[in-house]
C-alpha cells in the first residue's frame, strides 16, 4: 500500500524554508542548463540558417575557410559573369555581389570602441542576399552605413548608439547610420554594411574579398568550379554557401562539445546539491519514517513518497526556470568570434533542462531515502 499523494505534498509545506531553499537551488541548476543548451542551439541555428543553397561564394583559395583574409582581383565578377553560364540574369542585371568582408575596430559617438564586422556591398547585393530585409531607414549612399539587428551586441555597445542618424568611426572616417536590417536570424545580422566603392576609397583597396553568385533553383555550381580550376592564375575556389557554413559548424564543434561538458558539470553539481539538501531533509525525519514503518507501511511505499517530494520540487523548479528563460532570456544577443547570435530557448532546450531537473529531483532523493530506510525501526524511533 502506497502513502497518500497529499501526504508528500503536505510534508513540503510543513518545512517551507527548507523546501524554498531546495526549490531555489534546483531552479538555478535547471536555468543554467537551459541557458547553455540555448547557447548551443543559437550557435547551431545561426550557422545552419546563414547559408543560401542557391548562392555560390567565389574567394581566394589561399585563404582557406577565412573569408576575411581573402583578396581577389576587382575584375573577377566581370570574368565570372562573362565566362560562366548558369547564373541568374534578369533585365540585363546579373545577380552577382562583389563584396569586401573585414573585421575592424569601430567607435561610436560616446568614444567606445569595439571589434565589428564590415561588409562592403553594391546595389546588386540585395538580389543575392535574399534573407536581408531593411526594416528602418534607407539604403546607404556615400558616407553612410546600415546596421544589422545584432551589430550592437557584436560591438558590445548600447543599442541606442546604433540608431539612425548616429555616427560610427572606422578606417579613419566617420559614417552615418542610414538604416537597420534583419536577416532571418542569420550571421548577417551582426554586420555593418556600406557601399563597396566608398569603403575601397577609405581603405585604399582595389581588390575585393569575394563574389557571391545566385544560381537558378536547383542550379549546378560545376561550371563555376571548373572555371576556378582552369584559371589557376586567379587562385579562386567556388563553394556553395551552405557548404561554407557547414564547414564553420565543424570548426566550432569543439566549442559545442565544451558547452555540453558544461551541461554535464552543472547537472553533476546540481545532483550533489540536491542530494545534500535531501540528506538534511531526511535526517530530520528519521522518527517519522520509523513510525510509518511501525504502522504498517512498507519501505518501498515510504521510498516512493520521498522520491515524490523530490520530483514535485524538481517539477516546480523546472516550470519556474522555463518561464524565466522564455520571458527574459530567449533571443538575448551573445557576442562570439563569428559575430553575434541570439540565445534560442526552443522546445529542445526546454526539454533538456526540464528533463535534467526531473532526473535530478528523482535521483537526488534516492540515496538519502535508502540510507534512512536501512536503519532499524527500534533505533530510528529512539533518534532525536
ABEGO torsion letter per residue (X at the ends): XBBBAAAAAAAAAABAAAAAAAAAAAAAAAAAAAAAAAAAAAAAAAAAAABBAABBBBBBAAAEABAAABBBBAAAAAAAAAABBGBBBBGGBBBBBBBBBBBBBBBBAAGBBBBBBBBBBBAAAAAABAABBBABEBBBBBGBBBBBAAAAAAAGBBAAAABBGBBBBBGGBBBBBABBBBAGGBAAAABBBBBAAAAAAAAGBABBABBBBBBBBGBBAAAAAAAAAABAAAGBBBBBAAAAAAAAAAAAAAAAAAAAAAAAAAAAAAAAAAAAAAAAAAAAAAAAAAAAAAAGBBAAAAAAAAAAAAAAAAAAAAAAAAAAAAAAABGBBBBBAAEBBBBBBBAAAAAAAAAAAAAAAAAAAAAAAAAAAABBAAAAAABX
